[in-house]
Amino acid sequence: MIFAAVIMAVTFITGLISFLDLVFLKAKREPGEKEGKIVEYSKSFFPVLLAVFIIRSFVVEPFKIPSGSMMPTLINGDFIAVNKFSYGLRLPVFIKP
């Protein structure tokens, strides 16, 4: 739950910085002038973070098996990928399943 909230917040912040650069800051820069490091990183990370957020929230999510209750098919510490479509569409951070 906390990872979903963190990735949502970071995706929102990088998207906001990229949008503000596109709308306001790009017009104020001189031709040939480079953008700042924060803007450059935000524009680079935003598409990747958005893709990870969408895939992890709506398509598939990895889980680690916490106990041996599913033995012999799954062993303690195994990773599984859960198909989110099987459980229906839910908002990823705001509503607990």
Order of alpha helices (4+ residues) and beta strands (2+ residues): alpha-alpha-beta-beta
